[in-house]
Amino acid sequence: MNARSRRPSLVTIAPERADTSGDGAIVDGLKAGRVEALAEAFDRWHGRVRVLARRLLSDPASAEDVVQDVFASLIRAARGFRGDVDIETFVLAIAVKRARHHRRAAFRRRRALERLARQDRLTRPDPEADAYRRELGLRLEAALDRLPIAQREAFVLCEVEEMSSPRASEIAGVPEATIRTRLFHARRRLRDLLARELGE
């Protein structure tokens, strides 16, 4: 297997825990209202926020709105930062909250959807398997778009971003048990929707 074939089909955001050196200075600068601290925060986390927003929302324009909203409100929001979580988690939690206002969206999550399809044995081992998986991916995207936003958030954070349930609960701002429950219902609902779509 060459390097190209090992590449995932969906770009990941980054490892769950990035290098946190310098986070304290950024937080202090944001609390003091310094524009240079906001610029540093933007440089550091805008990529993660953008990718997360695009996975939660189908409309790229809405995803860009989320990015702008997050950083436009960050100085004000940072005044309430108490250090209960790391600053990156704090920023991503703001992004999730902002994305809730842009509910009509489609996810860019083909890798997670293909994984779900494999789990449910919906792929076909024949010469047309690749074309079938592409078609199935589109059907899965349509099914996922029909989930309630809370279930979509749980699915994206845990399945697409491959975050642990404790990490996802921090970002979504709900108990870990709630994330697990939402993820369970999201998976079950997806199976039901897909079965009906495929006439099984």
PyMOL commands that set and color helices and strands:
alter all, ss='L'
color gray80, all
select helices_A, chain A and resi 3-6+23-31+35-56+60-72+74-78+87-99+110-119+129-144+149-160+165-172+176-198
alter helices_A, ss='H'
color red, helices_A
deselect
rebuild
show_as cartoon
